[in-house]
Amino acid sequence: MNDSSEQPAEAGPKRKDARRNQQTLLDAAAAVFVTSGVEAPVRDIAAKAGVGMGTIYRHFPTRADLVIAVYRHQVDACAEAGPALLATGPTPHAALEQWVDLFVDFLVTKHGLPSAMHADKAGFETLHTYFLDRLVPVCTQLLDAAVASGEIRADIDAYQLMRGIGNLCIGAESDRRYDARRLVALLVAGLRAQ
């Protein structure tokens, strides 16, 4: 009887530890994807996370599983960052600039997603819908706050801005001479109210 009463107590910490391990893996994979693309060797991700390759495969049996999990993790982090930056930033425009930096980091990682999911078009479309549903409202909130404060002009919507930023980021992960951040910063600076 003691054995069965002890099992739930042991299961809780293991689940918490497993979630922490998964979070560490996702953060490490995202960092490796930014520098080496989504085709980076799993051993590089394992080394960055400080775990064995078997740990990665236990959590993410395929590369597509890992890439999808990183994508969703980054979308969620970007979505959660917007309101936090707005609440703590010196101005709404400063919060928008910081959020755009996070968004650019995410986009550089994301560009390898279609090739990693070449066989799962429906899954890719589901992820894209998730991306829009989570991030367009956050960007809208940031833009609305900056417009209300008189810092930026009111003639741009979140989808247009995000699409423009995305287009500026294409190729940034494979061309070291191309500085997408500089062009994105010019785009965001161009939103300033005259």
C-alpha positions as CSV (number, residue, x, y, z in Angstrom):
1,M,0.0,0.0,0.0
2,N,2.8,2.4,0.7
3,D,4.2,1.8,-2.8
4,S,1.0,3.1,-4.5
5,S,0.8,6.1,-2.2
6,E,4.4,7.1,-3.0
7,Q,4.0,6.8,-6.8
8,P,2.0,10.1,-7.3
9,A,4.5,12.0,-5.2
10,E,7.4,10.7,-7.4
11,A,5.5,11.3,-10.6
12,G,5.0,15.1,-9.9
13,P,8.7,16.0,-9.7
14,K,9.6,13.8,-12.7
15,R,7.0,15.6,-14.8
16,K,8.3,19.0,-13.6
17,D,11.9,17.9,-14.4
18,A,10.8,16.6,-17.8
19,R,9.1,20.0,-18.6
20,R,12.3,21.8,-17.5
21,N,14.4,19.5,-19.7
22,Q,12.1,20.0,-22.6
23,Q,12.3,23.8,-22.2
24,T,16.1,23.6,-22.1
25,L,16.0,21.5,-25.3
26,L,13.7,24.0,-27.0
27,D,15.9,27.0,-26.1
28,A,19.0,25.2,-27.2
29,A,17.5,24.1,-30.4
30,A,16.3,27.6,-31.2
31,A,19.7,29.0,-30.6
32,V,21.4,26.4,-32.8
33,F,18.7,26.9,-35.5
34,V,19.5,30.6,-35.6
35,T,23.2,30.0,-36.2
36,S,23.1,26.8,-38.2
37,G,19.6,26.3,-39.6
38,V,17.0,23.7,-38.9
39,E,19.2,21.0,-40.5
40,A,21.8,21.4,-37.8
41,P,23.1,18.1,-36.4
42,V,21.2,16.9,-33.4
43,R,24.5,16.4,-31.6
44,D,25.0,20.2,-31.7
45,I,21.6,20.8,-30.1
46,A,22.4,18.1,-27.5
47,A,25.7,19.7,-26.7
48,K,24.2,23.2,-26.4
49,A,21.5,21.8,-24.0
50,G,24.0,19.7,-22.1
51,V,22.1,16.5,-22.6
52,G,22.6,13.3,-24.5
53,M,21.2,12.8,-28.0
54,G,18.8,10.1,-26.6
55,T,17.2,12.7,-24.4
56,I,16.3,14.8,-27.5
57,Y,14.9,11.7,-29.3
58,R,12.8,10.8,-26.3
59,H,11.1,14.2,-26.3
60,F,11.2,14.7,-30.1
61,P,11.3,11.4,-32.1
62,T,11.8,13.2,-35.5
63,R,13.4,16.4,-36.6
64,A,10.0,17.7,-37.7
65,D,8.7,17.2,-34.2
66,L,11.6,19.2,-32.8
67,V,11.3,22.0,-35.4
68,I,7.5,22.3,-34.8
69,A,8.0,22.4,-31.0
70,V,10.6,25.1,-31.3
71,Y,8.4,27.1,-33.6
72,R,5.4,26.9,-31.2
73,H,7.7,27.6,-28.3
74,Q,9.0,30.7,-30.0
75,V,5.6,31.9,-31.1
76,D,4.4,31.6,-27.5
77,A,7.4,33.4,-26.1
78,C,7.0,36.2,-28.6
79,A,3.3,36.5,-27.8
80,E,3.9,36.7,-24.1
81,A,6.8,39.2,-24.5
82,G,4.6,41.9,-26.1
83,P,2.4,42.8,-23.2
84,A,5.3,42.4,-20.8
85,L,7.4,44.8,-22.8
86,L,4.5,47.3,-23.1
87,A,4.1,47.2,-19.3
88,T,7.8,47.7,-18.5
89,G,9.2,49.6,-21.4
90,P,9.9,53.4,-21.2
91,T,7.5,54.1,-24.1
92,P,5.2,52.1,-26.3
93,H,7.5,52.7,-29.3
94,A,10.5,51.3,-27.3
95,A,8.4,48.3,-26.4
96,L,7.5,47.9,-30.1
97,E,11.2,48.1,-31.1
98,Q,12.1,45.4,-28.5
99,W,9.3,43.2,-29.6
100,V,10.3,43.5,-33.2
101,D,13.9,42.4,-32.3
102,L,12.4,39.3,-30.7
103,F,10.2,38.8,-33.7
104,V,13.2,39.0,-36.0
105,D,15.1,36.4,-34.0
106,F,12.0,34.1,-34.4
107,L,11.8,34.7,-38.1
108,V,15.4,33.9,-38.8
109,T,14.8,30.5,-37.1
110,K,11.5,30.0,-38.9
111,H,12.7,30.2,-42.5
112,G,13.8,26.6,-42.5
113,L,10.5,25.3,-41.4
114,P,8.9,24.6,-44.8
115,S,11.8,22.3,-45.8
116,A,11.7,20.5,-42.5
117,M,7.9,19.9,-43.0
118,H,8.0,19.2,-46.7
119,A,5.7,16.2,-46.4
120,D,3.2,17.8,-44.0
121,K,1.5,20.8,-45.8
122,A,-1.6,20.7,-43.6
123,G,0.6,20.7,-40.5
124,F,2.5,23.7,-41.8
125,E,-0.7,25.6,-42.6
126,T,-1.9,24.8,-39.0
127,L,1.3,26.3,-37.6
128,H,1.0,29.4,-39.8
129,T,-2.6,29.9,-38.5
130,Y,-1.3,29.5,-35.0
131,F,1.4,32.1,-35.7
132,L,-1.1,34.6,-37.0
133,D,-3.7,34.0,-34.3
134,R,-1.1,34.5,-31.5
135,L,1.1,37.2,-32.9
136,V,-1.1,39.6,-34.9
137,P,-3.1,40.6,-31.8
138,V,0.1,41.3,-29.9
139,C,1.6,43.4,-32.6
140,T,-1.8,45.2,-32.9
141,Q,-1.7,46.0,-29.2
142,L,1.8,47.4,-29.5
143,L,1.0,49.5,-32.5
144,D,-2.2,50.8,-31.0
145,A,-0.4,51.8,-27.8
146,A,2.3,53.6,-29.9
147,V,-0.3,55.4,-32.0
148,A,-2.3,56.4,-28.8
149,S,0.9,57.9,-27.4
150,G,1.5,59.9,-30.5
151,E,4.8,58.2,-31.3
152,I,3.9,56.5,-34.6
153,R,1.6,57.1,-37.5
154,A,-1.7,55.3,-37.6
155,D,-1.7,54.1,-41.2
156,I,-0.2,50.6,-40.7
157,D,-1.7,47.5,-39.4
158,A,0.0,44.6,-37.6
159,Y,-0.3,42.1,-40.4
160,Q,1.3,44.5,-42.9
161,L,4.1,45.3,-40.6
162,M,4.8,41.7,-39.7
163,R,4.7,40.7,-43.4
164,G,7.1,43.5,-44.2
165,I,9.5,42.4,-41.5
166,G,9.2,38.8,-42.6
167,N,10.1,39.8,-46.2
168,L,13.1,41.7,-45.0
169,C,14.3,38.7,-43.0
170,I,14.3,36.3,-46.0
171,G,17.9,35.2,-46.6
172,A,19.3,36.6,-43.4
173,E,20.2,33.2,-42.1
174,S,22.3,32.3,-45.1
175,D,24.0,35.5,-46.2
176,R,26.3,37.0,-43.6
177,R,26.7,40.2,-45.7
178,Y,22.9,40.9,-45.3
179,D,21.9,42.7,-42.1
180,A,18.1,42.2,-41.8
181,R,18.1,43.9,-38.4
182,R,19.4,47.1,-39.9
183,L,16.7,47.2,-42.5
184,V,14.0,46.2,-40.0
185,A,15.2,49.0,-37.7
186,L,14.8,51.5,-40.6
187,L,11.3,50.2,-41.2
188,V,10.3,50.6,-37.6
189,A,11.9,54.1,-37.4
190,G,9.9,55.0,-40.5
191,L,6.7,54.5,-38.4
192,R,7.5,57.5,-36.4
193,A,4.8,60.2,-36.4
194,Q,5.9,63.3,-38.5
